[in-house]
Every structure is written in structure tokens, then in C-alpha cells.
Amino acid sequence: MNMLTVDGYHAKVVYDSETDSLRGEILGLSGSADFYAKSTSALKREFRASLKAYLAVCDEEGIEPRRHYSGKFNARIDPELHREVELKAKSLDVSINKLMADALERAVREDWPPC
């Protein structure tokens, strides 16, 4: 996965063909912050600078820098898969929520590709 981490903050990195540079986007913020560079070492420096500037603005304006997560979200799946998920959960004597939470945790922890 194309991710950088600085001080517990994570950024997704992609190549920007229009500028022939690497673009980073800091994830999980209550606002947004991105940064660009031509090399990976410069990208890490720009990440730190962008994060520092973002955190300074948040501090000045009394804004919580990190996005708040409620722990709830809706997922749309094929009705047949929904039926199979319910059957699997019942066969394991757990809720659909527990089954899905465990599956999602495994997917994230094992760095499983989403598609």
C-alpha cells in the first residue's frame, strides 16, 4: 500500500502525472491537507511540513485535528450475499455485526487487498 506515516498520522501517496511528482494526502483529518514532491525523501519532508502547518491552524482556531469516527457505517451488498452473511453468522452463533467487524479487522490487519 502506498502509505507514509508521521507522528501517528497516515498519508496516501499517488503519482501525479500532470505535475510529474508524488502527491500525498493526509488521511483521517477533520479538514484536509496534501503535499507534493519529486522524490520520496522530499515527500517525507513535505509531509512533516504540511502536517505541522495543519496542526498549527487547528490549534489557532480551536479545531480538533483528527476526524471523529462514530463506529457506525452503512454498507450496501448484493441481497444474496446478505442472505449468506446471515446464514454464516447464525451458524457461528454470532451477530451479523460481530461477523462483519471480525472480517473487516482481519482484512485490515492482514493488509488484504479490497478488490
Biopython code that builds the backbone (N, CA, C, O; Angstrom):
import numpy as np
from Bio.PDB.StructureBuilder import StructureBuilder

atoms = [
    (1, "MET", "N", (0.843, -1.167, 0.000)),
    (1, "MET", "CA", (0.000, 0.000, 0.000)),
    (1, "MET", "C", (0.895, 1.239, 0.000)),
    (1, "MET", "O", (1.931, 1.251, 0.665)),
    (2, "ASN", "N", (0.516, 2.254, -0.721)),
    (2, "ASN", "CA", (1.299, 3.474, -0.829)),
    (2, "ASN", "C", (0.945, 4.437, 0.295)),
    (2, "ASN", "O", (0.201, 5.399, 0.104)),
    (3, "MET", "N", (1.498, 4.154, 1.472)),
    (3, "MET", "CA", (1.193, 4.961, 2.656)),
    (3, "MET", "C", (2.486, 5.406, 3.317)),
    (3, "MET", "O", (3.483, 4.684, 3.327)),
    (4, "LEU", "N", (2.446, 6.615, 3.871)),
    (4, "LEU", "CA", (3.509, 7.129, 4.723)),
    (4, "LEU", "C", (2.901, 7.404, 6.091)),
    (4, "LEU", "O", (1.715, 7.717, 6.197)),
    (5, "THR", "N", (3.709, 7.286, 7.130)),
    (5, "THR", "CA", (3.244, 7.583, 8.477)),
    (5, "THR", "C", (4.234, 8.528, 9.144)),
    (5, "THR", "O", (5.444, 8.305, 9.116)),
    (6, "VAL", "N", (3.699, 9.586, 9.745)),
    (6, "VAL", "CA", (4.493, 10.550, 10.505)),
    (6, "VAL", "C", (3.727, 10.877, 11.778)),
    (6, "VAL", "O", (2.575, 11.307, 11.722)),
    (7, "ASP", "N", (4.358, 10.676, 12.909)),
    (7, "ASP", "CA", (3.770, 11.024, 14.207)),
    (7, "ASP", "C", (2.347, 10.496, 14.381)),
    (7, "ASP", "O", (1.494, 11.188, 14.937)),
    (8, "GLY", "N", (2.089, 9.297, 13.917)),
    (8, "GLY", "CA", (0.774, 8.680, 14.063)),
    (8, "GLY", "C", (-0.250, 9.118, 13.032)),
    (8, "GLY", "O", (-1.398, 8.675, 13.082)),
    (9, "TYR", "N", (0.136, 9.973, 12.102)),
    (9, "TYR", "CA", (-0.745, 10.392, 11.008)),
    (9, "TYR", "C", (-0.336, 9.625, 9.757)),
    (9, "TYR", "O", (0.845, 9.347, 9.548)),
    (10, "HIS", "N", (-1.315, 9.286, 8.933)),
    (10, "HIS", "CA", (-1.074, 8.482, 7.734)),
    (10, "HIS", "C", (-1.440, 9.288, 6.494)),
    (10, "HIS", "O", (-2.390, 10.070, 6.488)),
    (11, "ALA", "N", (-0.658, 9.072, 5.456)),
    (11, "ALA", "CA", (-0.929, 9.749, 4.185)),
    (11, "ALA", "C", (-0.885, 8.739, 3.055)),
    (11, "ALA", "O", (-0.005, 7.880, 3.000)),
    (12, "LYS", "N", (-1.835, 8.855, 2.169)),
    (12, "LYS", "CA", (-1.871, 8.051, 0.949)),
    (12, "LYS", "C", (-1.033, 8.782, -0.089)),
    (12, "LYS", "O", (-1.134, 10.000, -0.231)),
    (13, "VAL", "N", (-0.206, 8.037, -0.815)),
    (13, "VAL", "CA", (0.686, 8.634, -1.810)),
    (13, "VAL", "C", (0.345, 8.095, -3.188)),
    (13, "VAL", "O", (0.188, 6.888, -3.373)),
    (14, "VAL", "N", (0.231, 9.000, -4.155)),
    (14, "VAL", "CA", (-0.014, 8.625, -5.554)),
    (14, "VAL", "C", (0.897, 9.448, -6.447)),
    (14, "VAL", "O", (1.375, 10.514, -6.060)),
    (15, "TYR", "N", (1.123, 8.943, -7.631)),
    (15, "TYR", "CA", (1.890, 9.681, -8.633)),
    (15, "TYR", "C", (0.941, 10.598, -9.390)),
    (15, "TYR", "O", (-0.109, 10.162, -9.860)),
    (16, "ASP", "N", (1.311, 11.867, -9.507)),
    (16, "ASP", "CA", (0.520, 12.865, -10.227)),
    (16, "ASP", "C", (1.200, 13.127, -11.567)),
    (16, "ASP", "O", (2.227, 13.804, -11.623)),
    (17, "SER", "N", (0.628, 12.592, -12.645)),
    (17, "SER", "CA", (1.254, 12.721, -13.961)),
    (17, "SER", "C", (1.235, 14.150, -14.491)),
    (17, "SER", "O", (2.094, 14.527, -15.288)),
    (18, "GLU", "N", (0.263, 14.946, -14.057)),
    (18, "GLU", "CA", (0.182, 16.335, -14.521)),
    (18, "GLU", "C", (1.360, 17.167, -14.034)),
    (18, "GLU", "O", (1.849, 18.036, -14.756)),
    (19, "THR", "N", (1.815, 16.904, -12.817)),
    (19, "THR", "CA", (2.936, 17.660, -12.258)),
    (19, "THR", "C", (4.222, 16.849, -12.231)),
    (19, "THR", "O", (5.263, 17.349, -11.805)),
    (20, "ASP", "N", (4.159, 15.596, -12.685)),
    (20, "ASP", "CA", (5.295, 14.679, -12.653)),
    (20, "ASP", "C", (5.914, 14.644, -11.250)),
    (20, "ASP", "O", (7.128, 14.749, -11.077)),
    (21, "SER", "N", (5.029, 14.493, -10.260)),
    (21, "SER", "CA", (5.505, 14.452, -8.881)),
    (21, "SER", "C", (4.647, 13.494, -8.070)),
    (21, "SER", "O", (3.629, 12.987, -8.542)),
    (22, "LEU", "N", (5.076, 13.263, -6.859)),
    (22, "LEU", "CA", (4.323, 12.443, -5.927)),
    (22, "LEU", "C", (3.410, 13.356, -5.122)),
    (22, "LEU", "O", (3.806, 14.448, -4.715)),
    (23, "ARG", "N", (2.196, 12.900, -4.901)),
    (23, "ARG", "CA", (1.227, 13.675, -4.122)),
    (23, "ARG", "C", (0.824, 12.857, -2.913)),
    (23, "ARG", "O", (0.482, 11.680, -3.032)),
    (24, "GLY", "N", (0.865, 13.483, -1.754)),
    (24, "GLY", "CA", (0.416, 12.847, -0.529)),
    (24, "GLY", "C", (-0.821, 13.537, -0.002)),
    (24, "GLY", "O", (-0.938, 14.760, -0.067)),
    (25, "GLU", "N", (-1.735, 12.755, 0.517)),
    (25, "GLU", "CA", (-2.938, 13.286, 1.149)),
    (25, "GLU", "C", (-3.023, 12.699, 2.550)),
    (25, "GLU", "O", (-3.082, 11.481, 2.718)),
    (26, "ILE", "N", (-3.029, 13.575, 3.562)),
    (26, "ILE", "CA", (-3.100, 13.104, 4.943)),
    (26, "ILE", "C", (-4.525, 12.649, 5.230)),
    (26, "ILE", "O", (-5.484, 13.388, 5.006)),
    (27, "LEU", "N", (-4.648, 11.436, 5.723)),
    (27, "LEU", "CA", (-5.949, 10.813, 5.954)),
    (27, "LEU", "C", (-6.396, 10.970, 7.402)),
    (27, "LEU", "O", (-5.577, 11.137, 8.306)),
    (28, "GLY", "N", (-7.709, 10.914, 7.604)),
    (28, "GLY", "CA", (-8.265, 10.905, 8.948)),
    (28, "GLY", "C", (-8.298, 12.259, 9.626)),
    (28, "GLY", "O", (-8.384, 12.339, 10.851)),
    (29, "LEU", "N", (-8.230, 13.333, 8.836)),
    (29, "LEU", "CA", (-8.260, 14.672, 9.402)),
    (29, "LEU", "C", (-9.677, 15.226, 9.406)),
    (29, "LEU", "O", (-10.520, 14.793, 8.621)),
    (30, "SER", "N", (-9.936, 16.178, 10.283)),
    (30, "SER", "CA", (-11.232, 16.843, 10.284)),
    (30, "SER", "C", (-11.317, 17.836, 9.126)),
    (30, "SER", "O", (-12.409, 18.265, 8.755)),
    (31, "GLY", "N", (-10.186, 18.196, 8.565)),
    (31, "GLY", "CA", (-10.111, 19.041, 7.367)),
    (31, "GLY", "C", (-9.318, 18.291, 6.307)),
    (31, "GLY", "O", (-9.409, 17.068, 6.200)),
    (32, "SER", "N", (-8.545, 19.027, 5.531)),
    (32, "SER", "CA", (-7.735, 18.340, 4.526)),
    (32, "SER", "C", (-6.353, 18.971, 4.442)),
    (32, "SER", "O", (-6.178, 20.165, 4.685)),
    (33, "ALA", "N", (-5.387, 18.150, 4.098)),
    (33, "ALA", "CA", (-4.012, 18.608, 3.911)),
    (33, "ALA", "C", (-3.338, 17.679, 2.917)),
    (33, "ALA", "O", (-3.415, 16.457, 3.040)),
    (34, "ASP", "N", (-2.677, 18.270, 1.929)),
    (34, "ASP", "CA", (-1.930, 17.467, 0.980)),
    (34, "ASP", "C", (-0.572, 18.107, 0.749)),
    (34, "ASP", "O", (-0.312, 19.220, 1.206)),
    (35, "PHE", "N", (0.290, 17.395, 0.037)),
    (35, "PHE", "CA", (1.656, 17.851, -0.172)),
    (35, "PHE", "C", (2.218, 17.171, -1.412)),
    (35, "PHE", "O", (1.772, 16.088, -1.791)),
    (36, "TYR", "N", (3.198, 17.808, -2.039)),
    (36, "TYR", "CA", (3.796, 17.323, -3.283)),
    (36, "TYR", "C", (5.310, 17.338, -3.176)),
    (36, "TYR", "O", (5.882, 18.147, -2.446)),
    (37, "ALA", "N", (5.956, 16.439, -3.908)),
    (37, "ALA", "CA", (7.418, 16.443, -4.003)),
    (37, "ALA", "C", (7.844, 15.576, -5.189)),
    (37, "ALA", "O", (7.065, 14.772, -5.702)),
    (38, "LYS", "N", (9.076, 15.754, -5.604)),
    (38, "LYS", "CA", (9.621, 14.999, -6.741)),
    (38, "LYS", "C", (10.302, 13.702, -6.308)),
    (38, "LYS", "O", (10.484, 12.806, -7.132)),
    (39, "SER", "N", (10.680, 13.582, -5.039)),
    (39, "SER", "CA", (11.360, 12.378, -4.556)),
    (39, "SER", "C", (10.730, 11.919, -3.251)),
    (39, "SER", "O", (10.013, 12.677, -2.597)),
    (40, "THR", "N", (10.998, 10.687, -2.880)),
    (40, "THR", "CA", (10.418, 10.160, -1.640)),
    (40, "THR", "C", (10.994, 10.855, -0.413)),
    (40, "THR", "O", (10.269, 11.098, 0.552)),
    (41, "SER", "N", (12.273, 11.177, -0.432)),
    (41, "SER", "CA", (12.851, 11.863, 0.730)),
    (41, "SER", "C", (12.251, 13.261, 0.877)),
    (41, "SER", "O", (11.960, 13.695, 1.991)),
    (42, "ALA", "N", (12.065, 13.964, -0.233)),
    (42, "ALA", "CA", (11.432, 15.286, -0.192)),
    (42, "ALA", "C", (9.967, 15.157, 0.208)),
    (42, "ALA", "O", (9.430, 16.027, 0.892)),
    (43, "LEU", "N", (9.322, 14.076, -0.216)),
    (43, "LEU", "CA", (7.919, 13.874, 0.120)),
    (43, "LEU", "C", (7.739, 13.738, 1.628)),
    (43, "LEU", "O", (6.783, 14.270, 2.192)),
    (44, "LYS", "N", (8.651, 13.033, 2.276)),
    (44, "LYS", "CA", (8.585, 12.884, 3.736)),
    (44, "LYS", "C", (8.767, 14.233, 4.430)),
    (44, "LYS", "O", (8.085, 14.523, 5.414)),
    (45, "ARG", "N", (9.677, 15.053, 3.924)),
    (45, "ARG", "CA", (9.874, 16.392, 4.498)),
    (45, "ARG", "C", (8.614, 17.237, 4.314)),
    (45, "ARG", "O", (8.193, 17.946, 5.227)),
    (46, "GLU", "N", (8.013, 17.152, 3.112)),
    (46, "GLU", "CA", (6.811, 17.923, 2.836)),
    (46, "GLU", "C", (5.629, 17.449, 3.679)),
    (46, "GLU", "O", (4.785, 18.252, 4.079)),
    (47, "PHE", "N", (5.570, 16.152, 3.946)),
    (47, "PHE", "CA", (4.537, 15.599, 4.820)),
    (47, "PHE", "C", (4.648, 16.257, 6.194)),
    (47, "PHE", "O", (3.661, 16.760, 6.732)),
    (48, "ARG", "N", (5.850, 16.248, 6.753)),
    (48, "ARG", "CA", (6.059, 16.848, 8.074)),
    (48, "ARG", "C", (5.684, 18.334, 8.078)),
    (48, "ARG", "O", (5.043, 18.812, 9.014)),
    (49, "ALA", "N", (6.083, 19.059, 7.035)),
    (49, "ALA", "CA", (5.797, 20.494, 6.953)),
    (49, "ALA", "C", (4.296, 20.744, 6.825)),
    (49, "ALA", "O", (3.753, 21.631, 7.483)),
    (50, "SER", "N", (3.633, 19.966, 5.984)),
    (50, "SER", "CA", (2.193, 20.124, 5.783)),
    (50, "SER", "C", (1.435, 19.794, 7.071)),
    (50, "SER", "O", (0.506, 20.505, 7.455)),
    (51, "LEU", "N", (1.840, 18.715, 7.729)),
    (51, "LEU", "CA", (1.200, 18.322, 8.987)),
    (51, "LEU", "C", (1.407, 19.401, 10.046)),
    (51, "LEU", "O", (0.467, 19.756, 10.757)),
    (52, "LYS", "N", (2.617, 19.920, 10.157)),
    (52, "LYS", "CA", (2.920, 20.966, 11.138)),
    (52, "LYS", "C", (2.036, 22.196, 10.893)),
    (52, "LYS", "O", (1.474, 22.757, 11.834)),
    (53, "ALA", "N", (1.916, 22.612, 9.628)),
    (53, "ALA", "CA", (1.092, 23.779, 9.291)),
    (53, "ALA", "C", (-0.374, 23.510, 9.601)),
    (53, "ALA", "O", (-1.059, 24.370, 10.154)),
    (54, "TYR", "N", (-0.863, 22.317, 9.249)),
    (54, "TYR", "CA", (-2.258, 21.955, 9.521)),
    (54, "TYR", "C", (-2.544, 21.977, 11.019)),
    (54, "TYR", "O", (-3.551, 22.536, 11.453)),
    (55, "LEU", "N", (-1.657, 21.368, 11.810)),
    (55, "LEU", "CA", (-1.853, 21.315, 13.257)),
    (55, "LEU", "C", (-1.800, 22.714, 13.881)),
    (55, "LEU", "O", (-2.517, 22.989, 14.842)),
    (56, "ALA", "N", (-0.962, 23.589, 13.342)),
    (56, "ALA", "CA", (-0.886, 24.967, 13.843)),
    (56, "ALA", "C", (-2.205, 25.701, 13.606)),
    (56, "ALA", "O", (-2.693, 26.403, 14.491)),
    (57, "VAL", "N", (-2.780, 25.540, 12.415)),
    (57, "VAL", "CA", (-4.070, 26.177, 12.114)),
    (57, "VAL", "C", (-5.153, 25.625, 13.033)),
    (57, "VAL", "O", (-5.970, 26.382, 13.558)),
    (58, "CYS", "N", (-5.162, 24.311, 13.229)),
    (58, "CYS", "CA", (-6.156, 23.704, 14.123)),
    (58, "CYS", "C", (-6.020, 24.260, 15.536)),
    (58, "CYS", "O", (-7.017, 24.563, 16.192)),
    (59, "ASP", "N", (-4.779, 24.392, 15.999)),
    (59, "ASP", "CA", (-4.531, 24.916, 17.339)),
    (59, "ASP", "C", (-5.000, 26.365, 17.450)),
    (59, "ASP", "O", (-5.633, 26.739, 18.438)),
    (60, "GLU", "N", (-4.695, 27.176, 16.448)),
    (60, "GLU", "CA", (-5.101, 28.590, 16.446)),
    (60, "GLU", "C", (-6.612, 28.752, 16.456)),
    (60, "GLU", "O", (-7.143, 29.648, 17.112)),
    (61, "GLU", "N", (-7.308, 27.876, 15.721)),
    (61, "GLU", "CA", (-8.754, 28.017, 15.568)),
    (61, "GLU", "C", (-9.559, 27.119, 16.512)),
    (61, "GLU", "O", (-10.789, 27.099, 16.457)),
    (62, "GLY", "N", (-8.861, 26.378, 17.376)),
    (62, "GLY", "CA", (-9.549, 25.514, 18.333)),
    (62, "GLY", "C", (-10.283, 24.353, 17.683)),
    (62, "GLY", "O", (-11.350, 23.945, 18.143)),
    (63, "ILE", "N", (-9.707, 23.826, 16.613)),
    (63, "ILE", "CA", (-10.319, 22.724, 15.872)),
    (63, "ILE", "C", (-9.612, 21.419, 16.242)),
    (63, "ILE", "O", (-8.385, 21.372, 16.337)),
    (64, "GLU", "N", (-10.398, 20.363, 16.449)),
    (64, "GLU", "CA", (-9.828, 19.031, 16.668)),
    (64, "GLU", "C", (-9.225, 18.568, 15.346)),
    (64, "GLU", "O", (-9.945, 18.493, 14.350)),
    (65, "PRO", "N", (-7.928, 18.256, 15.300)),
    (65, "PRO", "CA", (-7.293, 17.916, 14.023)),
    (65, "PRO", "C", (-7.762, 16.595, 13.412)),
    (65, "PRO", "O", (-7.854, 16.472, 12.191)),
    (66, "ARG", "N", (-8.054, 15.627, 14.248)),
    (66, "ARG", "CA", (-8.442, 14.307, 13.727)),
    (66, "ARG", "C", (-9.952, 14.213, 13.562)),
    (66, "ARG", "O", (-10.724, 14.744, 14.360)),
    (67, "ARG", "N", (-10.338, 13.532, 12.520)),
    (67, "ARG", "CA", (-11.748, 13.274, 12.255)),
    (67, "ARG", "C", (-12.299, 12.368, 13.353)),
    (67, "ARG", "O", (-11.610, 11.463, 13.823)),
    (68, "HIS", "N", (-13.526, 12.614, 13.753)),
    (68, "HIS", "CA", (-14.211, 11.768, 14.735)),
    (68, "HIS", "C", (-14.919, 10.633, 13.996)),
    (68, "HIS", "O", (-15.611, 10.868, 13.005)),
    (69, "TYR", "N", (-14.744, 9.415, 14.477)),
    (69, "TYR", "CA", (-15.420, 8.250, 13.899)),
    (69, "TYR", "C", (-16.426, 7.712, 14.900)),
    (69, "TYR", "O", (-16.091, 7.480, 16.061)),
    (70, "SER", "N", (-17.652, 7.514, 14.454)),
    (70, "SER", "CA", (-18.719, 7.046, 15.336)),
    (70, "SER", "C", (-18.680, 5.533, 15.557)),
    (70, "SER", "O", (-19.233, 5.027, 16.533)),
    (71, "GLY", "N", (-18.029, 4.825, 14.652)),
    (71, "GLY", "CA", (-18.042, 3.367, 14.741)),
    (71, "GLY", "C", (-19.231, 2.753, 14.020)),
    (71, "GLY", "O", (-19.455, 1.545, 14.091)),
    (72, "LYS", "N", (-19.990, 3.589, 13.328)),
    (72, "LYS", "CA", (-21.159, 3.110, 12.586)),
    (72, "LYS", "C", (-21.023, 3.522, 11.124)),
    (72, "LYS", "O", (-20.585, 4.632, 10.823)),
    (73, "PHE", "N", (-21.398, 2.628, 10.225)),
    (73, "PHE", "CA", (-21.487, 2.960, 8.805)),
    (73, "PHE", "C", (-22.437, 1.994, 8.129)),
    (73, "PHE", "O", (-22.668, 0.892, 8.626)),
    (74, "ASN", "N", (-22.983, 2.398, 7.006)),
    (74, "ASN", "CA", (-23.874, 1.534, 6.233)),
    (74, "ASN", "C", (-23.093, 0.913, 5.093)),
    (74, "ASN", "O", (-22.224, 1.552, 4.502)),
    (75, "ALA", "N", (-23.402, -0.315, 4.793)),
    (75, "ALA", "CA", (-22.771, -0.991, 3.662)),
    (75, "ALA", "C", (-23.871, -1.556, 2.770)),
    (75, "ALA", "O", (-24.846, -2.128, 3.257)),
    (76, "ARG", "N", (-23.707, -1.393, 1.475)),
    (76, "ARG", "CA", (-24.666, -1.944, 0.524)),
    (76, "ARG", "C", (-24.014, -3.163, -0.140)),
    (76, "ARG", "O", (-22.935, -3.076, -0.727)),
    (77, "ILE", "N", (-24.699, -4.288, -0.027)),
    (77, "ILE", "CA", (-24.177, -5.519, -0.617)),
    (77, "ILE", "C", (-25.295, -6.204, -1.405)),
    (77, "ILE", "O", (-26.475, -5.887, -1.256)),
    (78, "ASP", "N", (-24.892, -7.130, -2.227)),
    (78, "ASP", "CA", (-25.844, -7.911, -3.011)),
    (78, "ASP", "C", (-26.788, -8.652, -2.055)),
    (78, "ASP", "O", (-26.328, -9.190, -1.048)),
    (79, "PRO", "N", (-28.082, -8.692, -2.342)),
    (79, "PRO", "CA", (-29.037, -9.374, -1.456)),
    (79, "PRO", "C", (-28.675, -10.846, -1.193)),
    (79, "PRO", "O", (-28.879, -11.346, -0.087)),
    (80, "GLU", "N", (-28.148, -11.524, -2.194)),
    (80, "GLU", "CA", (-27.755, -12.926, -1.988)),
    (80, "GLU", "C", (-26.594, -13.028, -0.997)),
    (80, "GLU", "O", (-26.568, -13.927, -0.156)),
    (81, "LEU", "N", (-25.645, -12.112, -1.100)),
    (81, "LEU", "CA", (-24.542, -12.094, -0.137)),
    (81, "LEU", "C", (-25.077, -11.789, 1.261)),
    (81, "LEU", "O", (-24.610, -12.367, 2.242)),
    (82, "HIS", "N", (-26.042, -10.895, 1.358)),
    (82, "HIS", "CA", (-26.662, -10.566, 2.647)),
    (82, "HIS", "C", (-27.258, -11.833, 3.269)),
    (82, "HIS", "O", (-27.088, -12.085, 4.462)),
    (83, "ARG", "N", (-27.955, -12.625, 2.450)),
    (83, "ARG", "CA", (-28.544, -13.882, 2.931)),
    (83, "ARG", "C", (-27.452, -14.822, 3.429)),
    (83, "ARG", "O", (-27.585, -15.428, 4.492)),
    (84, "GLU", "N", (-26.366, -14.943, 2.654)),
    (84, "GLU", "CA", (-25.264, -15.835, 3.030)),
    (84, "GLU", "C", (-24.568, -15.369, 4.309)),
    (84, "GLU", "O", (-24.160, -16.186, 5.134)),
    (85, "VAL", "N", (-24.436, -14.049, 4.465)),
    (85, "VAL", "CA", (-23.827, -13.496, 5.671)),
    (85, "VAL", "C", (-24.689, -13.834, 6.886)),
    (85, "VAL", "O", (-24.169, -14.231, 7.929)),
    (86, "GLU", "N", (-26.003, -13.676, 6.752)),
    (86, "GLU", "CA", (-26.891, -14.003, 7.867)),
    (86, "GLU", "C", (-26.785, -15.491, 8.221)),
    (86, "GLU", "O", (-26.717, -15.846, 9.398)),
    (87, "LEU", "N", (-26.772, -16.355, 7.209)),
    (87, "LEU", "CA", (-26.652, -17.792, 7.469)),
    (87, "LEU", "C", (-25.334, -18.114, 8.167)),
    (87, "LEU", "O", (-25.311, -18.894, 9.119)),
    (88, "LYS", "N", (-24.251, -17.525, 7.705)),
    (88, "LYS", "CA", (-22.941, -17.770, 8.307)),
    (88, "LYS", "C", (-22.931, -17.296, 9.761)),
    (88, "LYS", "O", (-22.458, -18.013, 10.644)),
    (89, "ALA", "N", (-23.446, -16.100, 10.011)),
    (89, "ALA", "CA", (-23.482, -15.567, 11.376)),
    (89, "ALA", "C", (-24.299, -16.480, 12.292)),
    (89, "ALA", "O", (-23.882, -16.786, 13.409)),
    (90, "LYS", "N", (-25.465, -16.912, 11.807)),
    (90, "LYS", "CA", (-26.306, -17.794, 12.630)),
    (90, "LYS", "C", (-25.609, -19.127, 12.893)),
    (90, "LYS", "O", (-25.708, -19.677, 13.990)),
    (91, "SER", "N", (-24.905, -19.646, 11.884)),
    (91, "SER", "CA", (-24.214, -20.925, 12.070)),
    (91, "SER", "C", (-23.084, -20.814, 13.093)),
    (91, "SER", "O", (-22.729, -21.800, 13.738)),
    (92, "LEU", "N", (-22.523, -19.622, 13.238)),
    (92, "LEU", "CA", (-21.454, -19.395, 14.212)),
    (92, "LEU", "C", (-21.995, -18.877, 15.550)),
    (92, "LEU", "O", (-21.243, -18.691, 16.507)),
    (93, "ASP", "N", (-23.316, -18.649, 15.597)),
    (93, "ASP", "CA", (-23.982, -18.135, 16.792)),
    (93, "ASP", "C", (-23.427, -16.767, 17.207)),
    (93, "ASP", "O", (-23.172, -16.507, 18.383)),
    (94, "VAL", "N", (-23.250, -15.904, 16.197)),
    (94, "VAL", "CA", (-22.829, -14.521, 16.432)),
    (94, "VAL", "C", (-23.756, -13.601, 15.628)),
    (94, "VAL", "O", (-24.492, -14.053, 14.751)),
    (95, "SER", "N", (-23.703, -12.325, 15.941)),
    (95, "SER", "CA", (-24.499, -11.355, 15.181)),
    (95, "SER", "C", (-23.823, -11.058, 13.844)),
    (95, "SER", "O", (-22.626, -11.291, 13.673)),
    (96, "ILE", "N", (-24.605, -10.543, 12.908)),
    (96, "ILE", "CA", (-24.034, -10.099, 11.631)),
    (96, "ILE", "C", (-22.987, -9.021, 11.908)),
    (96, "ILE", "O", (-21.935, -8.999, 11.269)),
    (97, "ASN", "N", (-23.270, -8.134, 12.852)),
    (97, "ASN", "CA", (-22.321, -7.071, 13.188)),
    (97, "ASN", "C", (-20.980, -7.651, 13.636)),
    (97, "ASN", "O", (-19.928, -7.185, 13.200)),
    (98, "LYS", "N", (-21.011, -8.654, 14.495)),
    (98, "LYS", "CA", (-19.779, -9.290, 15.002)),
    (98, "LYS", "C", (-19.034, -9.967, 13.853)),
    (98, "LYS", "O", (-17.815, -9.839, 13.744)),
    (99, "LEU", "N", (-19.751, -10.674, 13.010)),
    (99, "LEU", "CA", (-19.126, -11.346, 11.873)),
    (99, "LEU", "C", (-18.440, -10.335, 10.956)),
    (99, "LEU", "O", (-17.301, -10.541, 10.535)),
    (100, "MET", "N", (-19.143, -9.239, 10.650)),
    (100, "MET", "CA", (-18.586, -8.225, 9.750)),
    (100, "MET", "C", (-17.413, -7.497, 10.397)),
    (100, "MET", "O", (-16.408, -7.231, 9.737)),
    (101, "ALA", "N", (-17.532, -7.173, 11.683)),
    (101, "ALA", "CA", (-16.432, -6.488, 12.370)),
    (101, "ALA", "C", (-15.182, -7.362, 12.378)),
    (101, "ALA", "O", (-14.077, -6.870, 12.150)),
    (102, "ASP", "N", (-15.351, -8.652, 12.640)),
    (102, "ASP", "CA", (-14.203, -9.568, 12.628)),
    (102, "ASP", "C", (-13.602, -9.686, 11.234)),
    (102, "ASP", "O", (-12.380, -9.702, 11.082)),
    (103, "ALA", "N", (-14.457, -9.770, 10.213)),
    (103, "ALA", "CA", (-13.965, -9.879, 8.829)),
    (103, "ALA", "C", (-13.223, -8.612, 8.412)),
    (103, "ALA", "O", (-12.174, -8.687, 7.772)),
    (104, "LEU", "N", (-13.764, -7.455, 8.773)),
    (104, "LEU", "CA", (-13.103, -6.197, 8.434)),
    (104, "LEU", "C", (-11.771, -6.055, 9.166)),
    (104, "LEU", "O", (-10.787, -5.595, 8.588)),
    (105, "GLU", "N", (-11.743, -6.447, 10.429)),
    (105, "GLU", "CA", (-10.490, -6.372, 11.180)),
    (105, "GLU", "C", (-9.437, -7.275, 10.559)),
    (105, "GLU", "O", (-8.283, -6.873, 10.412)),
    (106, "ARG", "N", (-9.820, -8.482, 10.197)),
    (106, "ARG", "CA", (-8.866, -9.389, 9.530)),
    (106, "ARG", "C", (-8.357, -8.786, 8.228)),
    (106, "ARG", "O", (-7.163, -8.843, 7.935)),
    (107, "ALA", "N", (-9.271, -8.204, 7.445)),
    (107, "ALA", "CA", (-8.894, -7.616, 6.163)),
    (107, "ALA", "C", (-7.884, -6.492, 6.343)),
    (107, "ALA", "O", (-6.937, -6.375, 5.565)),
    (108, "VAL", "N", (-8.079, -5.673, 7.354)),
    (108, "VAL", "CA", (-7.171, -4.543, 7.605)),
    (108, "VAL", "C", (-5.853, -5.037, 8.187)),
    (108, "VAL", "O", (-4.790, -4.605, 7.741)),
    (109, "ARG", "N", (-5.895, -5.916, 9.153)),
    (109, "ARG", "CA", (-4.676, -6.405, 9.815)),
    (109, "ARG", "C", (-3.792, -7.223, 8.881)),
    (109, "ARG", "O", (-2.567, -7.190, 8.997)),
    (110, "GLU", "N", (-4.403, -7.952, 7.964)),
    (110, "GLU", "CA", (-3.630, -8.793, 7.053)),
    (110, "GLU", "C", (-3.259, -8.059, 5.774)),
    (110, "GLU", "O", (-2.694, -8.658, 4.859)),
    (111, "ASP", "N", (-3.572, -6.756, 5.701)),
    (111, "ASP", "CA", (-3.287, -5.940, 4.528)),
    (111, "ASP", "C", (-3.863, -6.588, 3.275)),
    (111, "ASP", "O", (-3.225, -6.636, 2.223)),
    (112, "TRP", "N", (-5.085, -7.082, 3.422)),
    (112, "TRP", "CA", (-5.807, -7.754, 2.350)),
    (112, "TRP", "C", (-6.218, -6.739, 1.298)),
    (112, "TRP", "O", (-6.745, -5.684, 1.651)),
    (113, "PRO", "N", (-6.000, -7.015, 0.025)),
    (113, "PRO", "CA", (-6.448, -6.056, -0.992)),
    (113, "PRO", "C", (-7.970, -6.010, -1.068)),
    (113, "PRO", "O", (-8.621, -7.053, -0.993)),
    (114, "PRO", "N", (-8.551, -4.809, -1.216)),
    (114, "PRO", "CA", (-10.005, -4.686, -1.210)),
    (114, "PRO", "C", (-10.689, -5.266, -2.436)),
    (114, "PRO", "O", (-11.863, -5.631, -2.364)),
    (115, "CYS", "N", (-10.009, -5.360, -3.528)),
    (115, "CYS", "CA", (-10.640, -5.891, -4.750)),
    (115, "CYS", "C", (-9.682, -6.772, -5.502)),
    (115, "CYS", "O", (-10.031, -7.308, -6.553)),
]
sb = StructureBuilder()
sb.init_structure("model")
sb.init_model(0)
sb.init_chain("A")
sb.init_seg("    ")
for serial, (resi, resn, name, xyz) in enumerate(atoms, 1):
    if name == "N":
        sb.init_residue(resn, " ", resi, " ")
    sb.init_atom(name, np.array(xyz, "f"), 0.0, 1.0, " ", f" {name:<3s}", serial, name[0])
structure = sb.get_structure()
